[in-house]
Amino acid sequence: MTDVNLETLLAEKLIGDSPKMQQLRTIIKFAGRCNSSIMITGPSGSGKEVVADAIHSISDRGNAANIAVNCGALPEHLIESELFGHEKGSFTGAVNQHVGLFEQADNGTIFLDEIGDMPINMQVKLLRVLETRIVNRVGGNRNIGIDVRVIAATHKHLGESIKAKAFREDLYYRLCVVPIEVPALNERAEDIPALIAHFLKNQSEANPLPVFTEEALAAMQRYEWPGNVRELRNVVERASVFFAGREIFAEDVAILVQSVIAPANQNVETAASAPSDAWAAAQSTQGSPNTVHRENNVRDLNAHMQSEERRIIMNALDRSHGVVSRAARSINIKRTTLIDKMRKHNIDWQVEDHTDYKIAV
Ligand SMILES: Nc1ncnc2c1ncn2[C@@H]1O[C@H](COP(=O)(O)OP(=O)(O)OP(=O)(O)O)[C@@H](O)[C@H]1O
């Protein structure tokens, strides 16, 4: 691939020209040329999968398979056979032979998303495959050689998982040959107008597009974007419906971002028509009187944030009648992330007597 083609491809896939994005593109170009394992970190929705996809596309493996696996979404008892395959009859339900994802990705790339969620016993097996480049199907006795480039990603601090013995240090170093960090959107607010234009271009042609005024763009750049680029994409989609063919002003931005997080001192019903905390912060660099008052009452920021997170999750689950996927969508996080957080906060259907929270939905 010529340098010009490579630049064009990267510019199409990864929108944004801020210094942080330019730096990221430089690392991606380097990563595309080498064959080492890569660990991509960064907050949820920041674009880790987009980066992994870009690396695959510009690499020599670009024409071979690029297989993405969400390690947090695979049921624990199926992970091994999903990743490495199984032979017919190797366990109850194995009615056919199954070629695992590693074999399917031969000569190409496998993207192991949410690697921090991989069960510890599978981490040992993954490490062995990375070291030997050989897979064994469950119930099989053949060594199958594979040539696969591994890209892993996580939004977790794996250092903490390693300390807690939930993630193997040897696997971490094996995967983290080329570490890449994707910055949060609020660290590159300069990219927001270009991202908005990009997402508007992808909207249905059925409705006339809205027009973000300069002041609305500035307000969007002041907002914190806790859900990063994914949240921005959702807000642009919402804008295309609410403001089809109309101009969007700064005050309209509050309406667009409001449904993401309810303010701390409001109940769920009233929160639906009020701007979010992050929006309140964006409105004024001084903070509104309301914000200042709430902050003065906070004596332990960590504990406060934990209890806020729990409260928001409980409200979302209540509104979705315990349907986890719907609750996750309503607060703009992945279903697997919500399940993680439910575990962290000990939310389950046994604890809460009034609602039947269905973790597996
Ligand atoms: N730089 C970018 N240019 C264009 N689209 C982007 C960019 N970054 C992210 N996106 C879009 O934002 C959304 C979220 O990106 P992605 O899934 O890559 O995030 P992630 O960091 O992998 O999230 P998670 O941690 O939740 O898996 C996707 O729709 C993606 O296409």
The ligand as an SDF file (V2000), in Angstrom:
LIG
                    3D

 31 33  0  0  0  0  0  0  0  0999 V2000
  -12.2330    8.3390   15.2590 N   0  0  0  0  0  0  0  0  0  0  0  0
  -13.4430    7.8540   14.9000 C   0  0  0  0  0  0  0  0  0  0  0  0
  -13.9420    8.1430   13.6850 N   0  0  0  0  0  0  0  0  0  0  0  0
  -15.1550    7.6940   13.3080 C   0  0  0  0  0  0  0  0  0  0  0  0
  -15.9670    6.9330   14.0810 N   0  0  0  0  0  0  0  0  0  0  0  0
  -15.5110    6.6160   15.3080 C   0  0  0  0  0  0  0  0  0  0  0  0
  -14.2320    7.0480   15.7710 C   0  0  0  0  0  0  0  0  0  0  0  0
  -14.0490    6.5760   17.0220 N   0  0  0  0  0  0  0  0  0  0  0  0
  -15.1510    5.8790   17.3160 C   0  0  0  0  0  0  0  0  0  0  0  0
  -16.0400    5.9060   16.2990 N   0  0  0  0  0  0  0  0  0  0  0  0
  -17.3770    5.2940   16.3040 C   0  0  0  0  0  0  0  0  0  0  0  0
  -17.8360    5.3120   17.6610 O   0  0  0  0  0  0  0  0  0  0  0  0
  -18.4820    4.0980   18.0000 C   0  0  0  0  0  0  0  0  0  0  0  0
  -17.7480    3.4270   19.1510 C   0  0  0  0  0  0  0  0  0  0  0  0
  -16.4510    3.0250   18.7130 O   0  0  0  0  0  0  0  0  0  0  0  0
  -15.7900    1.6290   19.1470 P   0  0  0  0  0  0  0  0  0  0  0  0
  -16.7990    0.5260   19.1700 O   0  0  0  0  0  0  0  0  0  0  0  0
  -14.5770    1.4500   18.3160 O   0  0  0  0  0  0  0  0  0  0  0  0
  -15.4040    1.9970   20.6530 O   0  0  0  0  0  0  0  0  0  0  0  0
  -14.6960    1.0790   21.7510 P   0  0  0  0  0  0  0  0  0  0  0  0
  -13.6680    1.9200   22.4160 O   0  0  0  0  0  0  0  0  0  0  0  0
  -14.2390   -0.2010   21.1010 O   0  0  0  0  0  0  0  0  0  0  0  0
  -15.9020    0.8040   22.7330 O   0  0  0  0  0  0  0  0  0  0  0  0
  -16.0530   -0.3500   23.8610 P   0  0  0  0  0  0  0  0  0  0  0  0
  -14.9590   -0.1480   24.8760 O   0  0  0  0  0  0  0  0  0  0  0  0
  -17.3970   -0.0570   24.4510 O   0  0  0  0  0  0  0  0  0  0  0  0
  -15.9500   -1.6620   23.1430 O   0  0  0  0  0  0  0  0  0  0  0  0
  -18.5050    3.2610   16.7310 C   0  0  0  0  0  0  0  0  0  0  0  0
  -19.7300    3.5130   16.0600 O   0  0  0  0  0  0  0  0  0  0  0  0
  -17.3590    3.8160   15.9120 C   0  0  0  0  0  0  0  0  0  0  0  0
  -17.5790    3.6340   14.5360 O   0  0  0  0  0  0  0  0  0  0  0  0
  1  2  1  0
  2  3  1  0
  2  7  2  0
  3  4  2  0
  4  5  1  0
  5  6  2  0
  6  7  1  0
  6 10  1  0
  7  8  1  0
  8  9  2  0
  9 10  1  0
 10 11  1  0
 11 12  1  0
 11 30  1  0
 12 13  1  0
 13 14  1  0
 13 28  1  0
 14 15  1  0
 15 16  1  0
 16 17  2  0
 16 18  1  0
 16 19  1  0
 19 20  1  0
 20 21  2  0
 20 22  1  0
 20 23  1  0
 23 24  1  0
 24 25  2  0
 24 26  1  0
 24 27  1  0
 28 29  1  0
 28 30  1  0
 30 31  1  0
M  END
$$$$
